[in-house]
């Protein structure tokens, strides 16, 4: 295939000498790669004068590249001071007139964003169209393919249309297939009645939509589904296997093909990128398995907890948070709704019990490191103040700050000393770097200079305390370049897999200060409201979904249910208990019966595994108490807490919670000796409670 040499004009503003040099280097790189570029630096004294020279360049060019910065945008928009940036303003008028008169296609004009550029700097007529980041190899390649008309893939031959059988289900069956009939409000649900009163009645479609929206707003129960990608770091051959934990894990493995080049081209379009990932994952037989997985999950829960388990380390650099999946005939985003919270699931390498936090206040160690070093961009004061404003305003969190230019410096020694006191959350605001040997966090030494801390040394600090942190937040915001992505993602994986941190939120790339300022407060407030870390991440992403970097936060977790905090449920719903004063009355329990029940509980495996214990409380009999489950570090303590918490609780039918719990444990063991023991204890307790 012959490729014609395109003629390209680069329009930019003279922001600074450094910016001019960067544009010149960009132009020279394109010329070295066969592109005929033109910028004003090549023609400093045009004989025809600047206005005619610019008009000719715009008219004759095959493409016009607009290097968009804040200054460029002001000048294009006419907001610059009179007399400044007349060249850019003139070029903008030429471009606007060309577009207005329809003389050229809008695809001729390509916005260019260097590291400091933002989508908001793109001129209004071009917003919503493709733009390019030539600072990165992927972005440069995507631009080069566009300029040279070399798409990554060539469409194959179109075959003959297939005639498919048509099904015409009855209205009621269609409603059942969509799962909407289960979302109808209960007769005694006041909140639901108020919600539906604003919707017109008599229109089934609108009523079903209302029910669907109400269900999404009151989501509390989730069924995990696992998408397991198998492979290694030395091959591009992968397999995929789906499972529904505790329900079905016998789905077969299927081959998985991932076209990384196609993903590179789609990198500038998160929606297209996410659909490509979805098409790779959910195709052929895997698509049928996924439909079955969804059906199994939806049969017992309102929400679906998506756990991505990715074995090949090099696949973690893909933008999995943009993933879209086939739902109701369309490709829908997984991570942009609280219905389907998404996390990258890291299989635990030890048997350390994972227990949700019940203590209050939540203790947070906030580490803000901006060391004095020419190789690093200082963290802006506004960004530091943003972090302070957030943590100082969060009710229920008690922050301690280790910060540059303060009495408590962000040194490794200070971190070790504070961690020994016991913290639930560690929030880092600093640079991450990738060296030849290690991924490092950029902290400080005692004199305020750069101290590169390898991930393994940080892991040693986090694992040392008796009371270990349960959550880490790694962010670099606008304080660095692509090295942050290269360091923070593997660092997040290692803190979970080797550091035994239950959950880590890391930035895949740098995140803008505006996005961080919206995301972080929403995340922490939602986490404090319900305690589920993956749901909180999804709810925060929804708030920033119109931002170009909404998918940058990545959650790594080894929590099966992602319940990080135990939060008292203050919302009255149809399946929660409503105790009268007589039902709340404490009833005694004989010492012998207490000892027998405790011994029986300790004989049950579920008491040793918090994930399985929590899953028991999703069973209908026990669901009223799912938010009242206290946790202990030892099986003996956990058994005692279960007896104490459930003994004096009854549901609306007057059934005792501890009796129901013993019956559930009993029914898990139909053919064992323990079945008879639990059955006898349940009957003894029920008899004693009735006296």
matplotlib code that plots the C-alpha trace (Angstrom):
import matplotlib.pyplot as plt

x = [0.0, 1.5, 1.3, 1.2, 3.3, 0.8, 1.4, 0.8, 0.6, 1.1, -0.8, 0.4, 0.8, 4.2, 3.6, 7.3, 10.7, 10.4, 7.0, 8.4, 11.3, 8.8, 6.7, 9.8, 11.0, 7.5, 7.6, 11.1, 10.1, 7.2, 9.5, 12.0, 9.1, 8.2, 5.6, 5.9, 5.3, 5.3, 5.6, 6.3, 9.9, 10.8, 9.7, 10.6, 10.3, 7.6, 7.7, 3.9, 3.4, 2.1, -1.7, -1.4, 1.3, -1.0, -4.0, -2.0, -0.8, -4.2, -5.7, -3.0, -2.4, -3.9, -4.1, -3.8, -2.5, -3.7, -1.4, -3.9, -2.9, -4.6, -3.0, -3.9, -7.5, -7.7, -6.3, -8.6, -11.6, -10.7, -10.2, -6.6, -5.5, -5.7, -2.5, -1.4, -1.4, -2.5, -1.1, -3.1, -6.3, -5.8, -5.3, -8.4, -10.5, -9.3, -10.1, -13.5, -14.4, -13.3, -15.6, -18.5, -18.4, -18.1, -15.0, -13.2, -14.1, -13.7, -11.4, -8.7, -8.2, -6.6, -6.2, -2.9, -2.5, 1.0, 1.4, 0.3, -2.8, -6.3, -9.5, -10.9, -8.2, -9.6, -11.5, -15.3, -15.9, -13.5, -14.5, -16.1, -13.9, -10.7, -7.6, -4.0, -1.3, 1.9, 4.0, 3.5, 4.5, 0.9, -0.4, 2.2, 1.5, -2.2, -1.6, 0.9, -1.7, -4.3, -1.9, -0.8, -4.2, -2.9, -5.7, -4.7, -7.2, -8.7, -12.3, -12.9, -15.4, -19.1, -20.9, -24.5, -27.2, -28.5, -32.1, -32.8, -35.8, -38.0, -39.4, -42.4, -42.6, -45.7, -45.4, -45.2, -42.5, -40.5, -40.8, -39.5, -36.6, -35.6, -35.8, -38.1, -41.0, -38.9, -38.2, -41.8, -42.2, -43.5, -46.9, -45.3, -42.3, -43.0, -39.8, -40.6, -44.1, -42.9, -40.4, -43.0, -45.6, -43.7, -44.1, -47.2, -49.2, -50.9, -47.9, -46.1, -42.9, -42.5, -43.5, -40.8, -38.2, -39.1, -38.8, -35.4, -34.1, -35.3, -33.6, -30.4, -30.6, -31.2, -28.7, -27.3, -26.9, -24.3, -23.4, -19.7, -18.8, -15.2, -13.6, -10.3, -7.7, -5.0, -1.6, 2.0, 4.4, 6.3, 3.5, 0.6, -1.6, -4.3, -7.4, -10.5, -12.7, -15.8, -17.3, -19.9, -18.3, -20.3, -22.7, -21.0, -17.3, -17.4, -17.4, -14.8, -11.8, -11.8, -9.0, -8.7, -7.2, -6.2, -5.1, -2.9, -2.3, -6.0, -6.2, -3.3, -5.2, -8.4, -6.5, -7.9, -11.5, -12.4, -15.7, -14.3, -11.4, -13.8, -15.9, -12.9, -12.0, -15.5, -15.5, -12.3, -13.6, -17.2, -17.1, -18.1, -18.7, -17.5, -20.4, -22.9, -21.2, -21.3, -25.1, -25.5, -23.3, -25.4, -28.6, -27.3, -26.1, -29.3, -31.5, -30.2, -29.0, -29.8, -26.2, -23.3, -19.8, -17.3, -13.9, -11.2, -8.5, -5.6, -2.7, -0.3, 1.3, 1.8, -1.9, -2.5, -1.3, -4.5, -7.3, -9.6, -11.7, -13.1, -14.5, -17.9, -20.1, -23.2, -26.3, -29.9, -28.7, -26.1, -22.6, -22.7, -19.9, -19.1, -17.3, -19.6, -22.5, -23.0, -24.9, -21.7, -18.8, -15.5, -12.2, -9.0, -9.0, -5.7, -5.7, -4.4, -1.1, -1.7, -4.6, -4.6, -8.2, -9.7, -12.1, -13.9, -13.3, -15.7, -13.7, -14.5, -13.0, -11.2, -7.5, -5.9, -2.2, -1.9, 1.6, 2.3, 5.9, 7.3, 11.0, 13.6, 14.9, 15.3, 14.1, 10.6, 7.9, 6.8, 3.3, 1.2, 0.2, -3.5, -3.4, -1.9, -4.6, -7.2, -6.1, -6.2, -9.7, -10.9, -9.6, -10.4, -14.0, -14.7, -16.8, -15.6, -12.0, -9.2, -6.2, -2.6, -0.3, 3.3, 4.2, 7.0, 8.1, 6.3, 7.3, 6.5, 8.3, 7.3, 10.3, 10.4, 11.3, 8.3, 6.0, 7.3, 6.9, 3.3, 2.2, 3.2, 0.4, -2.2, -3.9, -6.8, -6.0, -2.7, -3.2, -0.1, 0.3, 3.7, 5.6, 6.1, 9.1, 10.2, 13.9, 15.7, 15.4, 12.5, 9.3, 9.9, 7.9, 9.5, 9.6, 12.1, 15.2, 15.6, 16.9, 14.0, 15.8, 14.6, 14.6, 13.7, 11.8, 11.5, 8.1, 9.6, 10.8, 7.4, 5.8, 8.1, 6.8, 3.2, 3.5, 5.4, 2.7, 0.6, -2.4, -1.9, -3.5, -6.6, -6.5, -3.9, -4.6, -1.7, -2.0, 0.3, -2.3, -0.7, 2.7, 4.4, 4.4, 3.9, 6.4, 3.6, 1.6, 4.6, 5.2, 1.9, 0.1, 2.6, 3.0, -0.7, -0.6, 2.4, 0.9, -2.1, -0.4, 2.8, 2.0, -1.2, -3.1, -6.8, -7.4, -5.3, -6.5, -3.7, -3.6, -3.0, -1.7, -1.5, -4.9, -5.9, -6.3, -9.9, -10.8, -9.0, -10.8, -14.2, -13.3, -11.6, -14.3, -17.0, -15.1, -14.4, -17.8, -19.5, -17.1, -18.0, -21.7, -21.7, -18.2, -17.9, -14.8, -15.6, -19.0, -17.5, -15.1, -17.9, -20.0, -17.0, -16.4, -20.0, -19.3, -16.3, -17.5, -17.5, -13.8, -11.2, -9.3, -12.3, -10.9, -7.5, -8.2, -7.6, -8.8, -6.8, -8.5, -8.3, -11.6, -14.2, -17.0, -15.1, -16.6, -13.9, -15.9, -18.8, -21.3, -24.5, -27.4, -29.8, -32.1, -35.4, -36.0, -38.5, -36.2, -34.8, -36.0, -38.3, -38.2, -40.8, -39.8, -40.9, -38.8, -35.7, -36.0, -32.9, -33.4, -30.9, -28.9, -27.6, -23.9, -23.9, -26.0, -23.8, -20.7, -22.3, -23.3, -19.9, -18.2, -20.5, -19.8, -16.1, -16.6, -18.0, -15.5, -17.5, -16.4, -12.8, -13.4, -15.0, -16.0, -18.0, -19.5, -20.7, -22.2, -24.3, -25.9, -27.0, -29.3, -32.9, -33.3, -30.3, -30.4, -32.1, -28.9, -26.3, -25.3, -25.1, -22.3, -19.5, -16.1, -13.2, -9.5, -9.9, -12.4, -13.1, -13.9, -16.0, -18.1, -18.7, -19.7, -22.1, -23.9, -24.0, -25.2, -27.9, -29.2, -31.7, -32.6, -35.9, -37.4, -40.9, -42.3, -40.8, -38.2, -34.9, -31.9, -29.5, -31.9, -32.1, -28.3, -27.9, -30.5, -28.7, -25.4, -27.3, -28.7, -25.2, -24.3, -27.2, -25.2, -22.8, -22.7, -22.7, -26.1, -27.6, -25.7, -26.8, -30.4, -30.5, -29.0, -31.4, -34.4, -33.0, -32.4, -35.8, -37.5, -35.6, -36.4, -40.1, -40.1]
y = [0.0, 3.4, 6.2, 9.8, 12.3, 14.5, 18.2, 19.4, 22.9, 23.2, 26.0, 27.0, 29.8, 31.2, 30.4, 30.3, 29.5, 26.0, 25.5, 26.8, 24.3, 21.5, 22.3, 22.5, 19.1, 17.7, 19.0, 17.7, 14.2, 14.2, 15.3, 12.6, 10.1, 11.4, 14.0, 17.4, 19.8, 23.6, 26.0, 29.7, 29.0, 27.7, 30.9, 33.8, 36.5, 35.5, 37.9, 37.8, 38.9, 36.9, 37.1, 35.7, 33.2, 31.8, 31.7, 29.8, 27.3, 26.6, 26.3, 24.1, 21.7, 18.2, 18.5, 21.4, 20.4, 22.7, 22.5, 23.3, 25.0, 27.4, 30.4, 29.0, 28.6, 32.2, 33.6, 31.5, 32.5, 36.2, 36.4, 37.5, 41.0, 43.3, 43.1, 39.7, 36.5, 38.1, 35.2, 32.6, 34.7, 35.2, 31.5, 30.8, 33.1, 31.4, 27.9, 29.0, 30.5, 27.4, 25.3, 27.7, 27.9, 24.1, 24.3, 21.6, 18.6, 19.0, 16.0, 18.1, 19.9, 17.7, 18.9, 18.1, 17.9, 17.8, 16.8, 20.2, 20.4, 19.6, 18.8, 22.1, 23.9, 22.5, 25.2, 24.8, 23.6, 20.7, 19.5, 16.1, 15.0, 13.0, 14.5, 13.2, 12.9, 12.8, 12.8, 9.0, 6.4, 5.2, 8.7, 9.5, 6.3, 7.0, 10.5, 9.1, 6.5, 9.3, 11.5, 8.7, 7.0, 3.7, 2.2, -0.7, -3.1, -3.6, -4.8, -8.3, -9.4, -8.9, -12.2, -13.0, -12.0, -14.8, -15.2, -15.8, -17.1, -14.4, -14.8, -12.8, -13.3, -12.1, -8.8, -10.4, -12.8, -10.0, -8.1, -11.2, -11.5, -7.9, -8.6, -5.7, -7.4, -8.0, -4.2, -3.2, -1.3, -3.2, -2.2, -0.9, 0.9, 4.6, 5.8, 3.8, 5.1, 8.7, 8.0, 6.5, 9.3, 11.6, 9.2, 8.9, 5.7, 3.6, 3.5, 0.2, 1.3, 4.4, 2.6, -0.1, 2.6, 4.2, 0.9, 0.3, 3.7, 3.3, -0.1, 1.4, 4.1, 1.6, -1.1, -3.0, -6.7, -7.9, -11.3, -11.5, -12.8, -13.5, -12.9, -14.8, -14.1, -16.9, -16.7, -15.7, -12.8, -14.5, -15.2, -13.4, -16.5, -16.2, -18.0, -16.7, -18.5, -17.2, -18.2, -17.3, -17.8, -20.1, -20.9, -22.1, -22.5, -25.2, -23.0, -24.1, -22.1, -20.5, -19.0, -15.2, -12.9, -9.3, -7.0, -4.5, -2.5, -1.9, -0.8, 1.7, 3.3, 3.6, 4.9, 8.4, 7.2, 5.5, 4.3, 2.7, 1.3, -0.2, -1.8, -3.4, -4.9, -6.2, -7.7, -9.5, -10.9, -11.6, -13.4, -16.8, -19.4, -17.0, -14.6, -17.5, -18.3, -14.6, -14.5, -17.5, -15.9, -12.8, -14.8, -16.8, -13.6, -11.6, -14.5, -13.9, -10.3, -6.8, -6.0, -7.7, -7.3, -7.8, -9.1, -9.0, -11.6, -11.0, -13.4, -12.0, -9.0, -7.1, -7.1, -4.9, -1.9, -2.0, 0.4, -2.3, 0.3, 1.4, -2.2, -2.4, -5.6, -6.7, -5.9, -5.7, -5.6, -2.8, -2.3, -0.7, 0.5, -1.8, 0.7, 3.7, 2.4, 1.2, -1.7, -3.4, -2.2, -3.3, -4.2, -6.0, -9.0, -10.1, -13.7, -13.6, -15.4, -16.0, -16.9, -13.8, -13.1, -10.1, -8.2, -5.0, -2.0, -1.5, 1.2, 4.9, 7.2, 5.9, 6.8, 8.0, 8.7, 11.3, 11.4, 14.5, 14.4, 17.0, 16.7, 19.3, 17.7, 19.2, 15.9, 16.2, 18.8, 20.2, 19.3, 22.5, 24.2, 24.2, 20.4, 20.1, 22.4, 20.4, 17.2, 19.0, 20.5, 17.0, 15.1, 17.9, 17.9, 14.2, 13.3, 9.9, 10.2, 11.4, 12.5, 12.8, 14.6, 13.9, 16.7, 18.5, 21.7, 20.8, 19.6, 16.0, 15.3, 12.5, 10.3, 6.6, 6.7, 8.9, 6.6, 3.6, 5.4, 6.4, 3.1, 1.4, 3.4, 1.7, 3.3, 2.1, 4.2, 5.4, 8.1, 9.0, 12.2, 11.9, 10.9, 7.3, 6.4, 3.3, 2.6, -0.3, -2.5, -1.2, 0.8, 3.5, 6.0, 9.5, 10.4, 12.6, 12.2, 14.1, 17.1, 17.4, 15.9, 13.1, 9.6, 6.8, 4.1, 0.8, -1.0, -3.9, -1.5, 0.2, -3.3, -4.1, -0.9, -1.7, -5.3, -4.6, -3.2, -5.5, -3.5, -3.2, -0.7, -1.9, 0.5, 2.6, 5.4, 6.2, 9.4, 11.6, 14.0, 16.6, 16.2, 14.0, 12.3, 8.8, 7.4, 7.6, 5.1, 2.8, 2.8, 3.2, 0.2, -2.5, -0.9, -1.2, -4.9, -5.6, -3.8, -6.1, -9.4, -9.1, -6.3, -8.0, -4.7, -5.7, -2.9, -0.3, 2.5, 3.6, 6.0, 4.4, 7.7, 11.2, 12.6, 16.3, 18.3, 19.1, 15.4, 14.5, 17.3, 15.8, 12.1, 11.9, 13.6, 11.6, 8.3, 8.9, 10.1, 7.2, 4.7, 6.1, 5.8, 2.1, 0.7, -1.0, 0.1, -1.0, 0.6, 3.8, 3.9, 3.4, 6.1, 8.5, 7.7, 8.5, 12.0, 12.5, 10.5, 13.5, 14.2, 12.8, 11.0, 9.4, 5.9, 6.7, 5.4, 1.6, -0.5, -3.6, -5.8, -9.2, -8.7, -11.1, -8.8, -5.5, -4.6, -2.4, -0.8, -2.0, 0.8, 0.9, 0.8, 3.6, 3.1, 1.3, -1.1, -3.8, -6.7, -5.1, -6.0, -3.7, -4.6, -3.6, -2.8, -6.3, -8.0, -6.0, -7.3, -9.3, -13.0, -15.0, -18.0, -20.7, -21.2, -24.8, -23.9, -21.0, -23.2, -25.9, -23.4, -21.8, -25.2, -26.0, -22.7, -23.3, -26.6, -24.8, -23.7, -20.5, -19.0, -19.0, -17.3, -13.8, -13.9, -17.1, -15.9, -12.7, -14.8, -16.7, -13.4, -12.9, -15.9, -14.8, -16.0, -13.9, -10.9, -8.6, -8.7, -8.5, -4.9, -5.8, -8.4, -7.6, -9.0, -10.3, -11.2, -14.7, -17.6, -17.8, -14.1, -14.3, -17.1, -15.2, -12.0, -14.0, -15.4, -12.0, -10.1, -12.5, -13.9, -11.1, -10.2, -11.2, -10.6, -9.3, -12.8, -13.1, -15.7, -15.6, -14.6, -17.1, -19.9, -19.1, -18.9, -22.3, -23.7, -22.2, -23.7, -27.0, -27.0, -26.6, -30.1, -32.5, -35.7, -35.0, -35.6, -31.8, -31.6, -33.4, -31.3, -28.0, -29.2, -30.1, -26.8, -24.8, -26.6, -26.2, -22.5, -22.0, -23.8, -21.7, -18.5, -19.3, -19.7]
z = [0.0, -1.1, 1.5, 0.4, 2.5, 4.3, 4.6, 8.2, 9.7, 13.5, 15.2, 18.7, 21.1, 22.2, 25.9, 26.8, 25.3, 26.7, 25.1, 21.7, 22.0, 22.7, 19.7, 17.5, 18.8, 18.1, 14.5, 13.9, 15.2, 12.7, 9.9, 10.8, 10.4, 6.9, 7.7, 5.9, 8.8, 8.8, 11.8, 12.0, 13.3, 9.8, 8.1, 10.5, 7.7, 5.2, 2.2, 1.8, 5.4, 8.4, 7.6, 4.1, 5.1, 7.8, 5.5, 2.9, 5.5, 6.8, 3.3, 1.8, 4.8, 4.8, 8.6, 11.0, 14.5, 17.3, 20.3, 23.0, 26.2, 28.6, 26.9, 23.4, 24.5, 25.9, 22.7, 20.4, 22.5, 22.4, 26.2, 26.0, 26.7, 23.5, 21.5, 22.8, 20.7, 17.5, 15.4, 17.2, 17.1, 13.3, 12.7, 14.9, 12.7, 9.6, 11.0, 12.3, 8.9, 7.1, 9.3, 9.2, 5.4, 5.1, 3.0, 4.9, 7.1, 10.8, 10.8, 9.2, 12.6, 15.3, 18.9, 20.4, 24.2, 25.8, 29.4, 30.7, 28.3, 29.3, 27.4, 28.5, 26.5, 23.2, 21.2, 21.4, 17.7, 18.3, 21.7, 21.6, 18.7, 18.8, 20.3, 20.8, 23.5, 21.5, 24.8, 25.1, 22.5, 22.3, 21.7, 19.1, 17.2, 17.2, 15.8, 13.2, 12.0, 11.7, 9.6, 7.3, 7.1, 8.5, 10.6, 12.9, 11.3, 7.9, 7.8, 6.5, 3.8, 4.7, 4.7, 4.1, 6.6, 8.8, 9.5, 13.2, 15.0, 16.5, 20.0, 21.2, 25.0, 26.8, 28.6, 32.1, 30.9, 29.4, 32.7, 34.5, 32.1, 32.9, 36.6, 37.2, 38.9, 42.0, 42.3, 43.1, 46.4, 49.4, 50.9, 54.1, 52.4, 53.1, 51.4, 48.3, 48.2, 48.4, 45.6, 43.3, 44.0, 41.6, 38.7, 36.5, 37.1, 34.5, 32.2, 32.8, 31.1, 33.3, 36.4, 35.7, 35.1, 38.4, 40.2, 38.5, 39.6, 43.1, 43.3, 42.2, 44.8, 47.6, 46.6, 49.6, 48.6, 46.1, 44.6, 43.6, 40.1, 39.2, 35.8, 36.0, 33.3, 33.2, 31.7, 32.5, 31.9, 29.0, 26.6, 24.9, 25.1, 27.7, 29.0, 30.7, 33.2, 35.0, 38.3, 40.9, 44.3, 46.6, 43.8, 40.7, 39.9, 37.2, 34.1, 31.5, 30.5, 27.1, 24.9, 25.2, 22.6, 23.4, 20.6, 22.4, 19.2, 18.8, 22.4, 21.9, 19.0, 21.1, 24.1, 23.6, 23.7, 27.0, 25.7, 22.6, 24.7, 27.2, 24.5, 22.9, 26.3, 26.6, 23.1, 23.9, 27.2, 26.4, 23.0, 21.7, 24.4, 27.1, 26.3, 26.9, 30.2, 31.2, 30.6, 32.8, 35.5, 35.5, 35.7, 38.7, 40.4, 39.8, 41.1, 44.6, 44.8, 43.6, 42.6, 41.0, 42.5, 39.6, 40.7, 38.0, 38.8, 36.5, 36.6, 33.9, 35.6, 32.4, 31.7, 34.8, 32.8, 30.6, 31.4, 32.9, 34.7, 31.3, 30.8, 29.3, 29.4, 27.5, 29.4, 28.1, 24.5, 24.9, 26.0, 29.4, 31.7, 34.6, 36.8, 36.4, 38.5, 42.0, 40.6, 39.4, 41.6, 40.1, 41.7, 40.7, 43.0, 44.4, 45.8, 49.4, 49.9, 53.6, 55.9, 58.0, 59.1, 57.2, 59.5, 58.9, 61.1, 64.0, 65.9, 65.8, 65.0, 62.0, 62.4, 59.1, 58.6, 55.8, 54.3, 52.0, 50.6, 48.3, 48.7, 47.6, 44.4, 40.9, 39.3, 40.8, 40.3, 43.6, 44.8, 44.4, 47.6, 46.4, 46.2, 49.7, 51.1, 49.2, 51.1, 54.4, 53.8, 53.0, 56.0, 58.4, 57.3, 57.4, 60.4, 61.8, 60.6, 62.9, 60.6, 61.6, 59.1, 58.1, 55.7, 54.0, 55.9, 59.1, 62.5, 61.5, 58.3, 55.8, 56.5, 56.7, 60.4, 61.2, 59.3, 61.2, 64.5, 63.8, 62.3, 65.5, 67.2, 65.0, 61.9, 59.8, 56.7, 55.2, 52.5, 50.5, 48.4, 46.7, 43.6, 42.5, 40.3, 38.4, 38.5, 36.8, 39.9, 42.0, 42.1, 44.7, 46.7, 46.9, 50.6, 52.4, 54.6, 57.9, 56.0, 53.6, 50.6, 48.3, 49.8, 47.4, 49.3, 47.4, 47.6, 49.6, 52.3, 52.4, 52.7, 55.6, 57.4, 56.8, 57.9, 61.1, 63.5, 65.5, 64.3, 60.6, 58.2, 56.3, 53.4, 51.5, 49.1, 46.6, 44.6, 42.8, 41.3, 39.0, 40.6, 38.0, 34.6, 33.3, 35.8, 38.3, 36.3, 35.9, 39.6, 41.3, 39.6, 40.5, 43.9, 44.5, 43.5, 45.8, 48.8, 48.6, 47.6, 49.8, 52.2, 53.3, 53.0, 52.4, 49.9, 48.0, 45.7, 43.3, 40.4, 37.0, 35.7, 36.9, 37.9, 37.5, 40.6, 39.7, 39.3, 42.5, 44.3, 43.3, 43.5, 46.9, 49.1, 47.4, 47.9, 51.6, 52.5, 50.7, 52.4, 55.8, 55.0, 54.1, 54.5, 51.1, 49.4, 45.8, 45.9, 47.2, 44.3, 41.8, 43.4, 43.3, 39.6, 38.8, 40.1, 37.7, 34.7, 32.5, 33.2, 30.8, 33.7, 35.5, 35.0, 36.6, 40.1, 40.4, 43.3, 44.3, 46.9, 48.6, 50.5, 49.1, 50.0, 50.0, 53.4, 54.8, 57.6, 59.7, 59.6, 61.6, 59.2, 60.0, 57.0, 57.6, 54.8, 54.3, 55.3, 58.5, 61.9, 63.8, 67.5, 70.1, 73.6, 74.8, 72.0, 73.0, 76.6, 77.5, 78.1, 80.1, 78.8, 81.1, 81.5, 80.2, 77.2, 76.4, 76.6, 74.4, 71.7, 71.7, 71.3, 68.4, 66.7, 67.0, 65.2, 62.1, 59.5, 58.7, 62.1, 60.9, 57.6, 57.7, 54.0, 54.5, 57.7, 56.0, 53.1, 55.7, 56.7, 53.1, 53.5, 53.8, 57.4, 58.6, 56.3, 58.9, 60.9, 58.1, 59.2, 62.9, 62.6, 65.0, 64.3, 66.4, 65.7, 67.1, 66.5, 70.2, 70.4, 67.2, 68.6, 71.8, 69.8, 67.7, 70.7, 72.4, 69.3, 68.2, 71.5, 72.3, 68.7, 67.0, 63.6, 62.9, 63.3, 66.7, 65.7, 67.7, 65.7, 67.4, 66.9, 63.2, 63.0, 64.5, 62.1, 59.1, 60.3, 60.8, 57.3, 55.8, 57.2, 56.4, 56.6, 59.5, 63.2, 63.7, 62.1, 65.1, 67.6, 66.1, 65.8, 69.4, 70.6, 68.4, 70.0, 73.5, 73.0, 71.4, 74.3, 76.9, 75.0, 75.1, 78.9]

ax = plt.figure().add_subplot(projection="3d")
ax.plot(x, y, z, "-o")
ax.set_aspect("equal")
plt.show()
